[in-house]
Amino acid sequence: MKRQTAWLGILAFLLGTTLFTNSLAHMQAATGVISGQILDTTGAVIAGATVTVKNEATGVQRSATTDQNGNYTFPNLPPGSYQIAVDAPGFQKLVMEGVKVEPGQIFQQTSKLYPGSATDVVEVLGEAVSNRTIVIGQRASSGVLIAGKPRKRKTKSAQLARVQAANPPMNTESYDRIEENPFLAAKVNPLSTFSIDVDTASYSNLRRFISNNTLPPADAVRIEEMMNYFTYDYPEPKPHEAFSASVEVAECPWKTEHRLVRVGLRGKEIQISKRPPSNLVFLLDVSGSMDEENKLPLVKESLRLLVEQLDARDRVSIVVYAGASGLVLPPTTGDRQEVILKAIEDLSPGGSTNGAEGIELAYQQAQEHFVKGGINRVILATDGDFNVGITDQGALTRLIEKKAKTGVFLTVLGFGMGNYKDSTMEKLADKGNGNYAYIDRLKEARKVLVEQMSGTLQTIAKDVKIQIEFNPAQVTAYRLIGYENRMLAAEDFNDDAKDAGDIGAGHRVTALYEVVPAGVKIELPKVDKLKYQKESSPKHAKVSPELLTLKLRYKQPSERKSQLLEIPVTDNGKTFASASADFKFAAAVAEFGMLLRESKQAGSANLDTVLKLAEAGRGYDPQGLRGEFLEMARQAQKLWQEKQARVEEKQPQ
């Protein structure tokens, strides 16, 4: 009897399980699933983002947060049309309308969030959602809401998009050729002289290439701009000094028998509340070549960020140029932001590019409203593709050089791709007593125009030159890493008429030298013996334990006579492992640049060691920029491996 009861119990359990399974299958067949992954525009996952799905018709609303891999899932959703909303700190809110949930099917979506304010809303409507992958940076939307205000966008038809995809425009980007600095014998060339550079354009431009799954051209890689993209913990300047200077020496990671010397400058900080009044002229390229989402629309959003930082102390003028130039906004105080922003928003692209005419008008405005003791600056936003009027680089740079003597400084902001003229932009900033940044995304605009506003706008030292004298008793040879287009003759160091780089408030400047210690062999180019004088010899050098002497010259922004700083440096034999985190990270960035440039001086450098060095030097990274560098290096490693595989496939077996 007990055995029969047991069998009946088992039978009931199996029958119940079957009924439950059938019921579950029926329920799943009657509902659908929404799942996906949230990434940023570099492809990095965003954990902790809030995702909400809502069906207005049925009243269904559910929320979840993305896991450590950026994933989320909503099972058992009744069929219908849903809205998906994604919120993440530091990014624009994403709202996707018209997501269709079908019975027994999974809607899977990968979404990329565009950096920006949490109050910014990007709406993606209708067919754009069905693409299953949305890159907000490419603006697949029909409307964008910023701070609650609707802003219209021009959208391309699907047919036009297909035609453009099938017939991509010719790439006419231009970069100046870079000839890498060679090793120089210290006994023949004991002096190394160069102009400092605080530009960062090369780094963000490289990021644009790599995020688009393309390795950059070698001539786009300026190692000094890569290093100077990052903030390093250099000592604060002493009171009444424009900047501090420091030097660290340790083992060179890609050639351990060599030494690596890091020179660091740090400009004095100036609080935003204490900055002087500004006279700003926005010089904006509105030619037809700017009619792309990553050009004029991004220019508008970038300048909005800057305008929101201004107040009644400031004045803004807006000059635009295309086939002709014009003043679209006379000087307007910064507390009238709605007037300035409307003038920016109303701009539309069209026509050819007469940049020289715009430059003339912009500097005219800046000079007419010059603020003595204040910030007087032209901010040029363009892709650099000048094609009418004065178009050659020589004439353009001479024009800018002439205008720089008026006391008006220049900021160059580069935008776009395909026809980007980096070589022109970099020269204009160089000759215009200015700085140069490439804006590839709104987050970069925030970094340059908000977080580093004082450094971008306010110059604290101009014509800053560095000269290092190497002690041939301690140094066989040396080479400066980067700064190839900033080299100066030794006699230029003491020539106050010679133009050089400028430092803004709070700016950090980094330079690296690779040094071959005395006694370490290196092959150097041979020269014939001198006929009319004796060659110098290390044994005749002054007996000193000093490795080198660092000398700096700079001028106050309103002065013509330079000041001199001099710092002797000894090498205490520090290993790379005992170097500071900043030293390690700067070395990793330099090594990455050498690999991208395919440098002949890269020694044992490889992308695995770049990642190890960068991880060791990551340190405190509140803005995530060093972490982003690691992700970019990993992506470059994949691209490099794919490139090598293609090369091997083409080789005969």
C-alpha positions in Angstrom: 0.0 0.0 0.0 2.8 2.4 0.9 4.6 1.5 -2.3 1.5 2.3 -4.3 1.1 5.7 -2.5 4.7 6.5 -3.3 4.3 5.8 -7.0 1.1 8.0 -7.1 3.1 10.8 -5.5 5.9 10.6 -8.1 3.3 10.5 -10.9 1.6 13.6 -9.5 4.9 15.4 -9.3 5.9 14.5 -12.9 2.4 15.6 -14.1 2.7 18.9 -12.2 6.2 19.5 -13.6 4.9 18.9 -17.1 2.0 21.2 -16.7 4.3 23.9 -15.2 6.8 23.6 -18.1 4.0 23.7 -20.6 2.6 26.8 -18.9 6.0 28.5 -18.8 6.6 27.7 -22.5 3.2 29.1 -23.3 3.9 32.2 -21.3 7.3 32.8 -23.0 5.7 32.2 -26.4 3.2 34.9 -25.5 5.8 37.4 -24.4 9.0 38.8 -25.7 12.4 40.0 -24.4 14.4 43.3 -24.6 18.1 42.9 -23.9 21.2 44.9 -24.8 24.5 46.4 -23.9 25.4 50.0 -23.2 28.8 51.3 -24.4 30.5 54.7 -24.7 31.7 56.1 -28.1 35.1 54.5 -27.6 33.5 51.0 -27.2 34.1 50.8 -23.4 31.2 49.3 -21.4 29.1 51.5 -19.1 28.2 49.7 -15.9 25.6 51.0 -13.6 23.5 52.8 -16.2 19.8 52.9 -15.6 17.7 51.4 -18.3 13.9 51.8 -18.3 11.4 50.2 -20.7 7.8 51.6 -20.9 4.7 50.7 -22.9 2.2 53.6 -22.8 -0.7 51.4 -24.1 -0.4 48.7 -21.5 1.1 50.7 -18.6 4.0 48.3 -18.3 7.1 50.0 -17.0 10.3 48.3 -15.7 13.8 49.5 -14.7 17.2 47.8 -14.4 20.8 48.7 -14.1 23.6 47.5 -16.4 26.0 44.9 -15.0 29.8 45.1 -15.0 29.7 44.2 -18.7 27.2 46.9 -19.6 24.4 44.3 -20.2 20.7 44.4 -19.3 17.7 42.1 -19.9 13.9 42.5 -19.5 12.2 39.1 -19.9 8.4 38.3 -20.2 7.3 41.6 -21.7 3.8 41.8 -23.3 3.9 42.4 -27.0 3.7 46.0 -28.2 5.6 49.2 -28.9 8.1 50.2 -26.1 10.2 53.2 -25.2 13.7 52.5 -23.9 15.4 55.2 -21.9 19.1 55.0 -20.8 20.6 57.3 -18.1 24.3 57.3 -17.1 26.2 60.0 -15.3 28.4 62.1 -17.6 26.4 61.1 -20.8 23.5 62.4 -22.7 20.3 60.6 -22.0 19.2 58.2 -24.7 15.6 57.7 -25.5 14.6 55.1 -28.2 11.0 55.1 -29.4 9.1 52.5 -31.3 10.9 49.4 -30.1 8.8 46.4 -31.2 8.4 43.4 -28.9 7.1 40.3 -30.6 5.8 37.1 -29.0 8.5 34.6 -28.5 11.3 36.9 -29.9 14.2 38.7 -28.4 14.9 42.3 -29.4 18.7 42.8 -28.9 20.2 46.3 -29.0 23.8 47.7 -28.6 23.7 51.4 -27.9 26.5 53.9 -27.6 26.0 56.9 -25.4 27.4 60.3 -26.4 29.3 62.3 -23.6 27.4 65.3 -22.3 25.3 66.7 -19.6 22.6 64.5 -17.9 20.1 67.2 -19.0 20.8 66.6 -22.7 18.4 64.2 -24.3 19.0 62.3 -27.6 15.9 60.8 -29.2 16.1 58.0 -31.7 12.8 57.5 -33.5 11.2 55.0 -35.9 13.4 53.1 -38.3 16.6 54.2 -36.7 15.9 51.7 -33.9 15.5 48.8 -36.2 19.1 49.1 -37.2 19.9 47.3 -33.9 23.1 49.3 -33.4 22.9 53.0 -32.6 26.0 55.2 -32.4 24.8 58.4 -30.8 28.0 60.1 -31.9 26.8 59.7 -35.5 23.5 61.3 -34.6 21.0 58.8 -36.1 18.3 60.9 -34.6 15.7 63.2 -36.1 15.7 65.5 -33.1 18.0 66.4 -30.2 16.8 68.1 -27.0 19.5 70.0 -25.1 18.6 71.5 -21.7 15.0 71.0 -22.5 15.1 73.1 -25.6 14.3 71.5 -29.0 16.9 71.9 -31.7 16.3 70.9 -35.3 18.7 68.7 -37.2 19.0 68.2 -40.9 18.6 64.5 -41.6 19.8 62.7 -44.7 17.4 60.5 -46.6 18.1 56.7 -46.5 18.7 56.8 -50.3 21.3 59.5 -49.9 23.0 57.7 -47.0 23.2 54.5 -49.2 24.7 56.5 -52.1 27.3 58.1 -49.8 28.2 54.8 -48.2 28.7 53.2 -51.6 30.7 56.2 -52.8 32.8 57.5 -49.9 34.5 60.9 -50.4 38.1 61.0 -51.3 40.3 61.4 -48.2 42.3 64.6 -48.6 43.6 64.9 -45.0 47.1 66.4 -44.9 49.9 66.0 -42.3 53.4 67.4 -42.4 56.1 64.9 -42.7 57.9 64.1 -39.4 61.6 63.3 -39.4 62.3 61.7 -36.0 65.0 63.3 -33.9 68.3 61.3 -34.1 70.8 60.5 -31.4 73.4 63.3 -31.2 76.9 63.0 -29.7 77.1 65.1 -26.5 80.7 66.1 -27.2 79.8 67.5 -30.6 76.3 68.8 -29.9 76.1 69.4 -26.1 73.2 71.8 -26.4 69.6 70.8 -27.2 67.2 73.7 -27.7 63.5 73.7 -28.5 60.3 75.6 -28.0 57.7 74.2 -25.6 54.4 72.9 -26.9 51.1 72.6 -25.0 49.0 71.5 -28.0 47.0 68.2 -27.6 45.4 67.9 -31.1 47.4 64.9 -32.2 46.2 62.7 -29.3 42.5 63.2 -29.8 43.0 62.9 -33.6 44.7 59.5 -33.0 41.8 58.5 -30.8 39.4 59.4 -33.7 41.3 57.1 -36.1 41.5 54.2 -33.7 37.9 54.4 -32.6 37.0 54.2 -36.3 39.1 50.9 -36.4 41.9 52.5 -38.4 45.6 52.9 -37.5 46.6 56.6 -38.0 49.2 57.7 -40.6 52.7 58.0 -39.1 52.9 61.7 -39.7 49.7 62.3 -37.6 51.6 61.1 -34.5 53.2 63.9 -32.6 54.5 62.3 -29.4 54.8 65.6 -27.4 51.1 66.3 -28.0 50.2 62.8 -26.8 52.2 63.2 -23.6 50.9 66.7 -23.0 47.3 65.5 -23.3 47.5 64.2 -19.7 47.9 66.0 -16.4 51.0 65.1 -14.3 51.6 65.9 -10.6 54.4 68.4 -11.0 55.3 70.7 -8.1 53.3 73.9 -7.8 55.1 77.1 -8.8 56.5 79.3 -6.1 54.7 82.5 -5.3 55.2 85.2 -8.0 56.7 82.7 -10.5 54.8 81.8 -13.7 55.7 78.1 -13.6 57.7 75.4 -11.9 60.3 73.1 -13.5 61.3 69.6 -12.4 63.4 66.7 -13.7 63.3 63.0 -13.1 65.8 60.5 -14.3 65.3 56.7 -14.4 66.0 53.6 -16.5 64.6 53.6 -20.1 62.1 50.8 -20.4 62.6 50.0 -24.1 66.4 50.1 -23.9 67.4 49.3 -20.3 71.1 50.3 -20.8 69.9 53.8 -21.6 68.5 56.5 -19.2 65.2 58.4 -19.6 65.0 62.0 -18.5 61.6 63.6 -18.0 61.4 67.4 -17.9 58.2 68.8 -16.4 56.8 72.3 -16.3 53.6 73.4 -14.5 52.0 76.7 -15.0 50.5 78.6 -12.0 46.8 78.1 -11.5 44.3 81.0 -11.8 40.9 80.6 -10.3 38.0 81.3 -12.7 36.6 83.9 -10.4 40.0 85.7 -10.4 40.6 85.7 -14.2 40.6 89.0 -15.9 37.8 90.1 -18.3 38.0 88.6 -21.8 37.5 89.9 -25.3 36.7 86.8 -27.4 36.1 86.6 -31.1 34.7 83.4 -32.4 36.0 82.9 -35.9 33.8 80.1 -37.4 34.1 78.3 -40.6 30.6 77.9 -42.1 31.7 76.8 -45.6 30.1 73.8 -47.3 32.8 71.5 -46.1 31.5 72.0 -42.5 28.2 70.4 -43.4 28.8 67.2 -41.4 27.5 66.2 -38.0 31.1 66.1 -36.5 31.8 69.6 -37.9 29.5 72.6 -37.6 26.9 71.0 -35.3 29.7 69.9 -33.0 31.2 73.4 -33.2 27.9 74.8 -32.0 27.6 72.4 -29.1 31.2 73.0 -28.1 30.9 76.8 -28.1 27.7 76.5 -26.1 29.8 74.9 -23.3 32.2 77.8 -23.3 29.5 80.5 -23.5 27.8 79.0 -20.4 31.1 79.8 -18.4 31.1 83.5 -19.3 29.7 86.4 -17.4 29.3 90.2 -17.5 33.1 90.7 -17.5 33.4 89.1 -20.9 32.5 90.1 -24.4 31.9 87.8 -27.4 31.9 88.7 -31.1 31.2 86.2 -33.8 32.8 86.4 -37.3 31.9 83.7 -39.9 33.5 83.0 -43.2 32.7 80.9 -46.2 32.9 82.4 -49.7 32.8 85.8 -48.0 33.1 86.9 -44.4 30.8 88.7 -42.0 30.2 89.9 -38.5 27.1 88.0 -37.3 27.3 89.2 -33.7 28.9 92.5 -32.5 30.6 92.5 -29.1 28.0 91.1 -26.6 28.5 90.7 -22.8 28.7 87.2 -21.5 25.7 87.7 -19.2 23.5 87.8 -22.4 24.0 84.2 -23.1 20.7 83.7 -24.9 21.7 86.3 -27.5 25.1 84.7 -28.1 23.7 81.2 -28.2 20.9 82.1 -30.7 23.5 83.7 -33.0 25.5 80.5 -32.9 22.5 78.2 -33.4 21.2 80.2 -36.4 24.5 79.5 -38.4 24.2 77.2 -41.4 26.9 75.9 -43.7 27.4 76.7 -47.4 29.9 78.0 -49.9 33.7 77.8 -50.4 36.3 78.7 -47.7 38.0 82.1 -47.6 39.8 81.7 -44.4 42.2 84.7 -44.8 39.3 87.1 -45.2 37.8 85.8 -42.0 41.1 86.1 -40.1 41.4 89.7 -41.1 38.0 90.6 -39.9 38.3 88.6 -36.6 41.6 90.3 -35.7 40.1 93.7 -36.6 37.3 93.1 -34.1 39.7 91.9 -31.5 41.9 95.0 -31.9 39.0 97.4 -31.9 37.7 96.1 -28.6 41.1 95.3 -27.0 41.0 94.9 -23.2 44.2 96.2 -21.7 45.3 93.7 -19.0 42.6 91.3 -20.1 42.3 88.2 -22.2 42.2 89.0 -25.9 41.8 86.0 -28.1 40.5 84.8 -31.4 39.0 81.3 -31.3 39.1 79.7 -34.7 36.9 76.6 -35.3 37.4 74.9 -38.7 38.5 71.8 -40.6 41.3 73.9 -42.1 40.3 73.3 -45.7 40.9 76.8 -47.0 40.2 76.8 -50.8 39.7 80.4 -51.9 41.5 83.7 -51.2 44.8 83.1 -49.6 45.1 79.3 -49.5 48.8 78.4 -49.3 50.3 77.7 -45.9 53.1 80.1 -46.2 50.9 83.1 -46.9 48.4 82.1 -44.2 51.0 81.6 -41.5 52.7 85.0 -42.4 49.3 86.6 -42.0 48.8 85.0 -38.6 52.3 85.9 -37.5 51.7 89.5 -38.4 48.4 89.5 -36.4 50.0 87.9 -33.4 52.1 91.0 -32.9 48.9 92.9 -32.0 48.8 91.2 -28.6 45.8 89.1 -29.6 46.4 85.4 -29.0 44.9 82.5 -31.0 43.2 79.2 -30.1 42.7 76.8 -33.0 39.9 74.1 -32.7 39.9 71.5 -35.4 36.9 69.5 -36.4 35.9 66.7 -38.8 37.6 64.1 -41.0 38.1 63.3 -44.6 39.4 66.7 -45.7 41.0 67.7 -42.4 44.1 69.9 -42.8 46.1 69.2 -39.7 49.3 70.6 -41.2 47.7 74.0 -41.7 46.0 74.1 -38.3 49.1 73.3 -36.4 51.1 76.0 -38.1 48.4 78.7 -37.6 48.4 78.0 -33.8 52.2 77.9 -33.7 52.6 81.3 -35.4 49.6 82.9 -33.7 50.9 82.6 -30.1 48.2 80.0 -29.5 47.2 76.5 -28.7 45.7 73.8 -30.9 43.2 71.1 -30.0 41.2 68.7 -32.1 37.6 68.2 -31.0 36.4 64.7 -31.9 33.5 64.6 -29.4 31.6 66.8 -27.0 33.6 65.3 -24.0 36.8 66.7 -25.6 35.2 70.1 -26.0 34.2 70.0 -22.3 37.8 69.2 -21.4 39.3 72.0 -23.5 36.7 74.7 -23.0 35.3 74.1 -19.5 37.7 72.0 -17.4 40.8 73.6 -18.9 39.2 77.0 -19.7 41.8 79.1 -17.9 44.7 77.3 -19.6 43.0 77.6 -23.0 42.2 81.3 -22.7 44.7 82.9 -20.4 48.4 82.9 -21.2 50.8 83.2 -18.2 54.1 82.9 -20.0 55.0 83.4 -23.7 58.0 82.5 -25.9 59.0 79.7 -23.5 62.2 78.0 -24.6 64.1 75.0 -23.1 67.8 74.5 -23.6 69.6 71.5 -22.1 73.4 71.3 -21.8 74.6 67.7 -21.6 77.8 66.9 -19.7 79.9 64.8 -22.2 81.8 63.3 -19.2 78.5 61.7 -18.2 76.6 61.4 -21.5 77.7 59.8 -24.8 74.6 60.7 -26.8 71.0 61.8 -26.4 67.8 62.3 -28.4 64.7 64.4 -27.8 61.6 62.3 -28.1 59.1 64.4 -30.1 59.1 68.2 -30.6 60.5 67.7 -34.1 58.8 70.8 -35.5 59.7 72.8 -32.4 63.5 72.6 -32.6 65.5 75.8 -32.4 69.1 76.7 -33.1 71.3 77.1 -30.0 71.6 80.8 -30.5 67.8 81.2 -30.6 67.7 80.6 -26.9 69.1 84.0 -26.0 67.3 85.8 -28.9 64.3 87.5 -27.4 63.0 88.3 -30.9 62.7 84.6 -31.6 59.1 83.3 -31.3 58.4 80.2 -29.2 55.6 78.4 -27.4 53.2 79.8 -24.7 51.9 78.3 -21.4 48.4 78.9 -20.2 47.2 78.9 -16.6 47.5 75.5 -15.0 49.1 73.9 -18.1 51.5 71.0 -17.7 54.3 70.5 -20.2 56.3 67.2 -20.5 59.5 66.4 -22.5 61.5 63.2 -22.6 65.1 62.6 -23.5 66.6 59.2 -24.1 70.2 59.4 -22.9 73.1 57.1 -23.6 75.4 57.1 -20.5 79.2 57.5 -20.9 80.8 54.1 -21.6 77.7 52.7 -23.3 78.3 52.1 -27.0 76.1 53.5 -29.7 76.5 53.7 -33.5 76.4 57.4 -34.6 77.0 59.0 -38.0 80.6 59.6 -38.7 82.1 63.0 -39.6 85.6 63.8 -40.8 88.1 65.2 -38.3 88.3 69.0 -38.1 91.1 70.6 -39.9 91.4 74.0 -38.3 90.5 73.4 -34.7 90.8 70.7 -32.1 87.8 68.5 -31.3 86.4 68.7 -27.8 86.8 65.6 -25.7 84.9 64.3 -22.7 88.1 64.1 -20.7 88.5 67.8 -21.0 85.0 68.4 -19.8 84.5 70.0 -16.4 84.7 67.4 -13.7 81.2 67.2 -12.3 78.7 64.6 -11.3 76.0 66.5 -13.1 74.2 64.8 -16.0 72.9 68.0 -17.5 71.8 71.5 -16.8 68.2 72.6 -17.7 67.8 76.2 -18.7 64.5 77.9 -19.5 63.7 81.3 -20.9 60.2 82.9 -20.9 58.5 86.3 -21.0 55.6 87.6 -19.1 52.6 88.0 -21.5 53.0 91.8 -21.8 56.8 92.0 -21.7 59.5 91.8 -24.4 62.5 90.8 -22.2 62.9 87.2 -21.1 63.7 85.8 -17.7 66.1 82.9 -17.1 65.8 79.8 -14.9 68.7 77.3 -14.5 68.5 73.9 -12.8 71.5 71.4 -12.6 70.5 67.7 -12.7 72.3 64.6 -11.5 71.5 61.0 -12.1 71.0 58.9 -9.0 70.7 55.6 -10.8 67.0 55.2 -10.2 65.5 52.0 -11.7 62.4 52.1 -13.8 60.5 50.2 -11.1 61.3 52.9 -8.5 60.2 55.7 -10.8 57.1 57.7 -10.1 53.7 56.7 -11.5 53.6 59.8 -13.7 57.1 58.9 -15.1 55.9 55.4 -16.0 52.7 56.6 -17.7 54.5 59.3 -19.7 57.0 56.6 -20.8 54.1 54.3 -21.9 52.5 57.1 -23.9 55.8 57.9 -25.6 56.4 54.2 -26.4 52.9 53.9 -27.8 53.7 56.9 -30.1 56.9 55.4 -31.3 55.1 52.2 -32.2 52.4 54.0 -34.1 55.1 56.0 -35.9 57.0 52.7 -36.5 60.1 54.4 -35.0 63.6 53.0 -35.6 64.5 53.9 -32.1 61.7 51.8 -30.4 64.2 49.2 -29.1 62.3 46.4 -27.4 59.0 48.4 -27.3 55.8 46.5 -28.0 52.1 47.0 -27.3 52.1 44.4 -24.4 54.7 46.5 -22.6 52.8 49.7 -23.3 49.8 48.3 -21.6 51.9 47.1 -18.6 53.7 50.4 -18.2 50.4 52.4 -18.5 48.7 50.2 -16.0 51.6 50.6 -13.6 51.5 54.4 -14.0 47.7 54.7 -14.1 47.5 56.0 -10.5 44.8 58.4 -9.6 42.6 58.9 -12.6 39.4 60.8 -11.6 38.5 61.7 -15.2 39.2 58.3 -16.6 41.6 59.6 -19.3 44.4 57.2 -18.4 41.9 54.3 -18.4 40.7 55.5 -21.8 44.3 55.4 -23.0 44.6 51.8 -22.0 41.4 51.0 -24.0 42.8 52.8 -27.0 46.1 50.9 -26.8 44.2 47.6 -26.6 42.1 48.5 -29.7 45.3 49.5 -31.5 46.8 46.2 -30.6 43.9 44.4 -32.3 44.2 46.6 -35.4 47.9 45.9 -35.5 47.4 42.2 -35.2 44.8 42.3 -38.0 47.2 44.3 -40.2 50.0 41.8 -39.6 47.7 38.9 -40.4 46.8 40.6 -43.7 50.4 41.1 -44.6 51.2 37.4 -43.8 48.3 36.3 -46.0 49.7 38.1 -49.0 53.1 36.6 -48.6 53.9 33.6 -50.9 53.7 30.2 -49.2 
